[in-house]
Amino acid sequence: MTLGEVTSLLQAGIREVIFLASPMLFTALVVGLVVAILQATTSIQEQTLTFVPKVIAILVILGLLGGGMFSSLRDYTVQLFERIPDMAR
């Protein structure tokens, strides 16, 4: 296995992680920002008010995009397993 193949494998793995994590992270960022603005304008400083909407939004996004995310992860894993014999050489 050459250095180029290892680099390609790592790049594909990092790309897959970013692809899978970014929808949930972006959702949590947007919801957190909206809740923080609402808390600042109303002077309500309740900690659960920031946590619960983020969890609900992440679960909704996971429910909507979970099938596609699982399919992408499955395809990547199958591709990795198919490359194992080539890696052993």
N, CA, C and O atoms as CSV, one atom per row, in Angstrom:
chain,resi,resn,atom,element,x,y,z
A,1,MET,N,N,0.856,-1.171,0.000
A,1,MET,CA,C,0.000,0.000,0.000
A,1,MET,C,C,0.901,1.233,0.000
A,1,MET,O,O,1.768,1.397,0.858
A,2,THR,N,N,0.673,2.068,-0.963
A,2,THR,CA,C,1.530,3.237,-1.109
A,2,THR,C,C,1.022,4.395,-0.258
A,2,THR,O,O,-0.082,4.367,0.285
A,3,LEU,N,N,1.864,5.399,-0.166
A,3,LEU,CA,C,1.497,6.590,0.605
A,3,LEU,C,C,0.300,7.303,-0.019
A,3,LEU,O,O,-0.535,7.857,0.697
A,4,GLY,N,N,0.214,7.291,-1.329
A,4,GLY,CA,C,-0.919,7.919,-2.013
A,4,GLY,C,C,-2.236,7.224,-1.702
A,4,GLY,O,O,-3.268,7.877,-1.545
A,5,GLU,N,N,-2.199,5.901,-1.613
A,5,GLU,CA,C,-3.417,5.164,-1.282
A,5,GLU,C,C,-3.851,5.439,0.152
A,5,GLU,O,O,-5.042,5.590,0.426
A,6,VAL,N,N,-2.888,5.503,1.067
A,6,VAL,CA,C,-3.211,5.807,2.466
A,6,VAL,C,C,-3.808,7.206,2.578
A,6,VAL,O,O,-4.792,7.419,3.286
A,7,THR,N,N,-3.202,8.152,1.874
A,7,THR,CA,C,-3.709,9.521,1.888
A,7,THR,C,C,-5.124,9.588,1.319
A,7,THR,O,O,-5.987,10.279,1.862
A,8,SER,N,N,-5.354,8.876,0.236
A,8,SER,CA,C,-6.688,8.841,-0.374
A,8,SER,C,C,-7.707,8.235,0.578
A,8,SER,O,O,-8.832,8.724,0.687
A,9,LEU,N,N,-7.314,7.171,1.266
A,9,LEU,CA,C,-8.201,6.519,2.226
A,9,LEU,C,C,-8.552,7.450,3.385
A,9,LEU,O,O,-9.708,7.520,3.804
A,10,LEU,N,N,-7.558,8.158,3.895
A,10,LEU,CA,C,-7.806,9.102,4.992
A,10,LEU,C,C,-8.668,10.275,4.542
A,10,LEU,O,O,-9.548,10.716,5.281
A,11,GLN,N,N,-8.424,10.778,3.346
A,11,GLN,CA,C,-9.236,11.879,2.834
A,11,GLN,C,C,-10.693,11.461,2.671
A,11,GLN,O,O,-11.603,12.219,3.006
A,12,ALA,N,N,-10.910,10.263,2.158
A,12,ALA,CA,C,-12.278,9.775,1.993
A,12,ALA,C,C,-12.960,9.607,3.347
A,12,ALA,O,O,-14.144,9.914,3.484
A,13,GLY,N,N,-12.226,9.122,4.348
A,13,GLY,CA,C,-12.794,8.962,5.684
A,13,GLY,C,C,-13.157,10.293,6.317
A,13,GLY,O,O,-14.225,10.435,6.913
A,14,ILE,N,N,-12.268,11.267,6.186
A,14,ILE,CA,C,-12.535,12.598,6.746
A,14,ILE,C,C,-13.710,13.245,6.021
A,14,ILE,O,O,-14.550,13.889,6.650
A,15,ARG,N,N,-13.774,13.079,4.708
A,15,ARG,CA,C,-14.886,13.636,3.929
A,15,ARG,C,C,-16.213,13.011,4.363
A,15,ARG,O,O,-17.232,13.696,4.444
A,16,GLU,N,N,-16.189,11.712,4.641
A,16,GLU,CA,C,-17.406,11.018,5.071
A,16,GLU,C,C,-17.859,11.509,6.445
A,16,GLU,O,O,-19.051,11.721,6.671
A,17,VAL,N,N,-16.915,11.687,7.355
A,17,VAL,CA,C,-17.253,12.179,8.696
A,17,VAL,C,C,-17.844,13.580,8.623
A,17,VAL,O,O,-18.835,13.874,9.292
A,18,ILE,N,N,-17.247,14.438,7.819
A,18,ILE,CA,C,-17.759,15.804,7.676
A,18,ILE,C,C,-19.154,15.784,7.057
A,18,ILE,O,O,-20.041,16.520,7.488
A,19,PHE,N,N,-19.342,14.938,6.043
A,19,PHE,CA,C,-20.639,14.835,5.386
A,19,PHE,C,C,-21.720,14.351,6.352
A,19,PHE,O,O,-22.854,14.827,6.306
A,20,LEU,N,N,-21.369,13.409,7.224
A,20,LEU,CA,C,-22.365,12.857,8.147
A,20,LEU,C,C,-22.643,13.780,9.337
A,20,LEU,O,O,-23.771,13.825,9.829
A,21,ALA,N,N,-21.643,14.506,9.798
A,21,ALA,CA,C,-21.808,15.322,11.004
A,21,ALA,C,C,-22.325,16.734,10.722
A,21,ALA,O,O,-22.967,17.337,11.581
A,22,SER,N,N,-22.054,17.259,9.540
A,22,SER,CA,C,-22.376,18.662,9.279
A,22,SER,C,C,-23.863,19.021,9.368
A,22,SER,O,O,-24.167,20.097,9.885
A,23,PRO,N,N,-24.802,18.204,8.905
A,23,PRO,CA,C,-26.210,18.630,9.044
A,23,PRO,C,C,-26.633,18.808,10.505
A,23,PRO,O,O,-27.340,19.760,10.837
A,24,MET,N,N,-26.203,17.899,11.369
A,24,MET,CA,C,-26.601,18.005,12.775
A,24,MET,C,C,-25.882,19.150,13.474
A,24,MET,O,O,-26.478,19.857,14.286
A,25,LEU,N,N,-24.602,19.336,13.160
A,25,LEU,CA,C,-23.864,20.442,13.775
A,25,LEU,C,C,-24.409,21.795,13.327
A,25,LEU,O,O,-24.547,22.711,14.138
A,26,PHE,N,N,-24.717,21.922,12.049
A,26,PHE,CA,C,-25.271,23.176,11.543
A,26,PHE,C,C,-26.635,23.459,12.158
A,26,PHE,O,O,-26.944,24.600,12.501
A,27,THR,N,N,-27.444,22.422,12.296
A,27,THR,CA,C,-28.758,22.585,12.917
A,27,THR,C,C,-28.628,23.035,14.363
A,27,THR,O,O,-29.334,23.944,14.801
A,28,ALA,N,N,-27.727,22.402,15.105
A,28,ALA,CA,C,-27.516,22.791,16.504
A,28,ALA,C,C,-27.002,24.225,16.599
A,28,ALA,O,O,-27.374,24.962,17.513
A,29,LEU,N,N,-26.155,24.617,15.663
A,29,LEU,CA,C,-25.635,25.984,15.656
A,29,LEU,C,C,-26.746,26.999,15.419
A,29,LEU,O,O,-26.836,28.001,16.129
A,30,VAL,N,N,-27.583,26.746,14.434
A,30,VAL,CA,C,-28.663,27.686,14.103
A,30,VAL,C,C,-29.682,27.758,15.235
A,30,VAL,O,O,-30.091,28.849,15.632
A,31,VAL,N,N,-30.091,26.609,15.753
A,31,VAL,CA,C,-31.073,26.597,16.842
A,31,VAL,C,C,-30.490,27.267,18.088
A,31,VAL,O,O,-31.179,28.035,18.760
A,32,GLY,N,N,-29.239,26.981,18.392
A,32,GLY,CA,C,-28.597,27.611,19.544
A,32,GLY,C,C,-28.516,29.117,19.401
A,32,GLY,O,O,-28.711,29.849,20.371
A,33,LEU,N,N,-28.225,29.587,18.185
A,33,LEU,CA,C,-28.155,31.028,17.949
A,33,LEU,C,C,-29.522,31.682,18.099
A,33,LEU,O,O,-29.640,32.749,18.703
A,34,VAL,N,N,-30.545,31.051,17.557
A,34,VAL,CA,C,-31.904,31.605,17.674
A,34,VAL,C,C,-32.340,31.646,19.136
A,34,VAL,O,O,-32.896,32.646,19.591
A,35,VAL,N,N,-32.092,30.573,19.866
A,35,VAL,CA,C,-32.483,30.534,21.280
A,35,VAL,C,C,-31.678,31.550,22.086
A,35,VAL,O,O,-32.222,32.182,22.991
A,36,ALA,N,N,-30.408,31.715,21.777
A,36,ALA,CA,C,-29.586,32.701,22.494
A,36,ALA,C,C,-30.093,34.119,22.249
A,36,ALA,O,O,-30.108,34.943,23.164
A,37,ILE,N,N,-30.503,34.402,21.028
A,37,ILE,CA,C,-31.053,35.728,20.725
A,37,ILE,C,C,-32.360,35.940,21.473
A,37,ILE,O,O,-32.595,37.016,22.024
A,38,LEU,N,N,-33.217,34.911,21.496
A,38,LEU,CA,C,-34.468,35.031,22.248
A,38,LEU,C,C,-34.207,35.204,23.742
A,38,LEU,O,O,-34.892,35.983,24.406
A,39,GLN,N,N,-33.226,34.485,24.272
A,39,GLN,CA,C,-32.907,34.639,25.699
A,39,GLN,C,C,-32.350,36.021,26.001
A,39,GLN,O,O,-32.654,36.602,27.042
A,40,ALA,N,N,-31.547,36.540,25.108
A,40,ALA,CA,C,-30.977,37.871,25.337
A,40,ALA,C,C,-32.046,38.960,25.278
A,40,ALA,O,O,-31.988,39.935,26.028
A,41,THR,N,N,-33.014,38.793,24.393
A,41,THR,CA,C,-34.043,39.829,24.270
A,41,THR,C,C,-35.070,39.752,25.396
A,41,THR,O,O,-35.652,40.769,25.775
A,42,THR,N,N,-35.296,38.553,25.932
A,42,THR,CA,C,-36.306,38.420,26.985
A,42,THR,C,C,-35.707,38.313,28.378
A,42,THR,O,O,-36.448,38.264,29.360
A,43,SER,N,N,-34.393,38.275,28.488
A,43,SER,CA,C,-33.681,38.168,29.768
A,43,SER,C,C,-34.036,36.893,30.536
A,43,SER,O,O,-34.012,36.876,31.766
A,44,ILE,N,N,-34.360,35.843,29.813
A,44,ILE,CA,C,-34.602,34.539,30.439
A,44,ILE,C,C,-33.308,33.748,30.356
A,44,ILE,O,O,-32.793,33.518,29.262
A,45,GLN,N,N,-32.781,33.334,31.487
A,45,GLN,CA,C,-31.510,32.609,31.511
A,45,GLN,C,C,-31.722,31.193,32.040
A,45,GLN,O,O,-31.146,30.816,33.060
A,46,GLU,N,N,-32.522,30.436,31.368
A,46,GLU,CA,C,-32.797,29.060,31.752
A,46,GLU,C,C,-31.940,28.129,30.900
A,46,GLU,O,O,-31.973,28.215,29.673
A,47,GLN,N,N,-31.171,27.237,31.533
A,47,GLN,CA,C,-30.247,26.371,30.804
A,47,GLN,C,C,-30.971,25.323,29.965
A,47,GLN,O,O,-30.517,24.991,28.870
A,48,THR,N,N,-32.075,24.805,30.457
A,48,THR,CA,C,-32.788,23.783,29.690
A,48,THR,C,C,-33.423,24.374,28.442
A,48,THR,O,O,-33.726,23.645,27.498
A,49,LEU,N,N,-33.626,25.665,28.424
A,49,LEU,CA,C,-34.201,26.315,27.258
A,49,LEU,C,C,-33.253,26.248,26.067
A,49,LEU,O,O,-33.711,26.267,24.925
A,50,THR,N,N,-31.954,26.170,26.299
A,50,THR,CA,C,-31.012,26.043,25.193
A,50,THR,C,C,-30.799,24.586,24.799
A,50,THR,O,O,-30.531,24.300,23.632
A,51,PHE,N,N,-30.910,23.677,25.734
A,51,PHE,CA,C,-30.599,22.277,25.482
A,51,PHE,C,C,-31.724,21.536,24.766
A,51,PHE,O,O,-31.479,20.834,23.785
A,52,VAL,N,N,-32.932,21.683,25.241
A,52,VAL,CA,C,-34.066,20.915,24.721
A,52,VAL,C,C,-34.355,21.216,23.246
A,52,VAL,O,O,-34.534,20.271,22.477
A,53,PRO,N,N,-34.409,22.474,22.813
A,53,PRO,CA,C,-34.662,22.714,21.380
A,53,PRO,C,C,-33.563,22.155,20.474
A,53,PRO,O,O,-33.846,21.690,19.370
A,54,LYS,N,N,-32.310,22.198,20.939
A,54,LYS,CA,C,-31.224,21.625,20.139
A,54,LYS,C,C,-31.401,20.127,19.969
A,54,LYS,O,O,-31.238,19.600,18.869
A,55,VAL,N,N,-31.732,19.445,21.047
A,55,VAL,CA,C,-31.913,17.991,20.983
A,55,VAL,C,C,-33.080,17.641,20.064
A,55,VAL,O,O,-32.984,16.717,19.256
A,56,ILE,N,N,-34.163,18.370,20.189
A,56,ILE,CA,C,-35.330,18.103,19.337
A,56,ILE,C,C,-34.999,18.360,17.869
A,56,ILE,O,O,-35.368,17.566,17.004
A,57,ALA,N,N,-34.308,19.457,17.583
A,57,ALA,CA,C,-33.949,19.781,16.197
A,57,ALA,C,C,-32.995,18.738,15.621
A,57,ALA,O,O,-33.131,18.352,14.460
A,58,ILE,N,N,-32.038,18.282,16.413
A,58,ILE,CA,C,-31.098,17.265,15.939
A,58,ILE,C,C,-31.823,15.953,15.673
A,58,ILE,O,O,-31.531,15.277,14.687
A,59,LEU,N,N,-32.756,15.585,16.530
A,59,LEU,CA,C,-33.521,14.361,16.301
A,59,LEU,C,C,-34.385,14.457,15.048
A,59,LEU,O,O,-34.537,13.473,14.324
A,60,VAL,N,N,-34.951,15.631,14.785
A,60,VAL,CA,C,-35.751,15.821,13.575
A,60,VAL,C,C,-34.872,15.688,12.330
A,60,VAL,O,O,-35.244,15.009,11.372
A,61,ILE,N,N,-33.714,16.334,12.348
A,61,ILE,CA,C,-32.789,16.248,11.212
A,61,ILE,C,C,-32.311,14.816,11.025
A,61,ILE,O,O,-32.207,14.341,9.895
A,62,LEU,N,N,-32.019,14.127,12.118
A,62,LEU,CA,C,-31.593,12.735,12.041
A,62,LEU,C,C,-32.705,11.859,11.474
A,62,LEU,O,O,-32.438,10.938,10.703
A,63,GLY,N,N,-33.941,12.140,11.849
A,63,GLY,CA,C,-35.065,11.392,11.299
A,63,GLY,C,C,-35.265,11.648,9.818
A,63,GLY,O,O,-35.606,10.734,9.068
A,64,LEU,N,N,-35.055,12.895,9.390
A,64,LEU,CA,C,-35.239,13.230,7.979
A,64,LEU,C,C,-34.089,12.739,7.106
A,64,LEU,O,O,-34.316,12.227,6.010
A,65,LEU,N,N,-32.864,12.893,7.583
A,65,LEU,CA,C,-31.700,12.575,6.765
A,65,LEU,C,C,-31.011,11.275,7.158
A,65,LEU,O,O,-30.012,10.896,6.546
A,66,GLY,N,N,-31.529,10.593,8.166
A,66,GLY,CA,C,-30.870,9.394,8.680
A,66,GLY,C,C,-30.734,8.284,7.658
A,66,GLY,O,O,-29.709,7.604,7.620
A,67,GLY,N,N,-31.745,8.089,6.831
A,67,GLY,CA,C,-31.686,7.039,5.820
A,67,GLY,C,C,-30.571,7.270,4.811
A,67,GLY,O,O,-29.821,6.355,4.474
A,68,GLY,N,N,-30.476,8.497,4.340
A,68,GLY,CA,C,-29.412,8.832,3.390
A,68,GLY,C,C,-28.035,8.769,4.024
A,68,GLY,O,O,-27.066,8.355,3.387
A,69,MET,N,N,-27.953,9.180,5.284
A,69,MET,CA,C,-26.676,9.130,5.984
A,69,MET,C,C,-26.234,7.686,6.201
A,69,MET,O,O,-25.059,7.357,6.042
A,70,PHE,N,N,-27.184,6.830,6.566
A,70,PHE,CA,C,-26.859,5.421,6.756
A,70,PHE,C,C,-26.438,4.782,5.442
A,70,PHE,O,O,-25.497,3.988,5.404
A,71,SER,N,N,-27.129,5.126,4.374
A,71,SER,CA,C,-26.790,4.584,3.060
A,71,SER,C,C,-25.379,4.999,2.643
A,71,SER,O,O,-24.617,4.187,2.117
A,72,SER,N,N,-25.042,6.252,2.878
A,72,SER,CA,C,-23.705,6.735,2.551
A,72,SER,C,C,-22.638,6.029,3.377
A,72,SER,O,O,-21.593,5.648,2.850
A,73,LEU,N,N,-22.898,5.855,4.663
A,73,LEU,CA,C,-21.947,5.166,5.536
A,73,LEU,C,C,-21.825,3.697,5.153
A,73,LEU,O,O,-20.729,3.138,5.195
A,74,ARG,N,N,-22.929,3.068,4.782
A,74,ARG,CA,C,-22.898,1.672,4.336
A,74,ARG,C,C,-22.063,1.525,3.070
A,74,ARG,O,O,-21.242,0.613,2.970
A,75,ASP,N,N,-22.263,2.413,2.106
A,75,ASP,CA,C,-21.494,2.352,0.861
A,75,ASP,C,C,-20.003,2.544,1.120
A,75,ASP,O,O,-19.174,1.863,0.515
A,76,TYR,N,N,-19.662,3.456,2.003
A,76,TYR,CA,C,-18.254,3.690,2.343
A,76,TYR,C,C,-17.651,2.466,3.022
A,76,TYR,O,O,-16.519,2.083,2.727
A,77,THR,N,N,-18.400,1.855,3.925
A,77,THR,CA,C,-17.904,0.675,4.626
A,77,THR,C,C,-17.729,-0.503,3.669
A,77,THR,O,O,-16.735,-1.223,3.757
A,78,VAL,N,N,-18.664,-0.705,2.770
A,78,VAL,CA,C,-18.542,-1.776,1.775
A,78,VAL,C,C,-17.322,-1.532,0.895
A,78,VAL,O,O,-16.584,-2.464,0.576
A,79,GLN,N,N,-17.116,-0.287,0.508
A,79,GLN,CA,C,-15.946,0.062,-0.296
A,79,GLN,C,C,-14.649,-0.236,0.460
A,79,GLN,O,O,-13.688,-0.736,-0.126
A,80,LEU,N,N,-14.621,0.066,1.742
A,80,LEU,CA,C,-13.436,-0.240,2.546
A,80,LEU,C,C,-13.182,-1.744,2.620
A,80,LEU,O,O,-12.046,-2.191,2.457
A,81,PHE,N,N,-14.234,-2.524,2.864
A,81,PHE,CA,C,-14.070,-3.970,2.950
A,81,PHE,C,C,-13.641,-4.574,1.617
A,81,PHE,O,O,-12.899,-5.556,1.592
A,82,GLU,N,N,-14.101,-3.996,0.512
A,82,GLU,CA,C,-13.680,-4.490,-0.796
A,82,GLU,C,C,-12.215,-4.190,-1.068
A,82,GLU,O,O,-11.579,-4.891,-1.854
A,83,ARG,N,N,-11.670,-3.161,-0.431
A,83,ARG,CA,C,-10.271,-2.788,-0.643
A,83,ARG,C,C,-9.308,-3.539,0.274
A,83,ARG,O,O,-8.095,-3.408,0.115
A,84,ILE,N,N,-9.808,-4.315,1.220
A,84,ILE,CA,C,-8.934,-5.027,2.162
A,84,ILE,C,C,-7.958,-5.968,1.439
A,84,ILE,O,O,-6.775,-5.963,1.780
A,85,PRO,N,N,-8.390,-6.772,0.463
A,85,PRO,CA,C,-7.409,-7.642,-0.200
A,85,PRO,C,C,-6.300,-6.861,-0.907
A,85,PRO,O,O,-5.152,-7.306,-0.944
A,86,ASP,N,N,-6.638,-5.705,-1.466
A,86,ASP,CA,C,-5.602,-4.879,-2.115
A,86,ASP,C,C,-4.639,-4.288,-1.099
A,86,ASP,O,O,-3.465,-4.080,-1.403
A,87,MET,N,N,-5.129,-4.015,0.113
A,87,MET,CA,C,-4.279,-3.447,1.155
A,87,MET,C,C,-3.286,-4.462,1.689
A,87,MET,O,O,-2.205,-4.096,2.151
A,88,ALA,N,N,-3.650,-5.735,1.627
A,88,ALA,CA,C,-2.793,-6.786,2.175
A,88,ALA,C,C,-1.580,-7.058,1.289
A,88,ALA,O,O,-0.601,-7.638,1.758
A,89,ARG,N,N,-1.622,-6.665,0.052
A,89,ARG,CA,C,-0.504,-6.902,-0.876
A,89,ARG,C,C,0.645,-5.991,-0.637
A,89,ARG,O,O,1.654,-6.073,-1.338
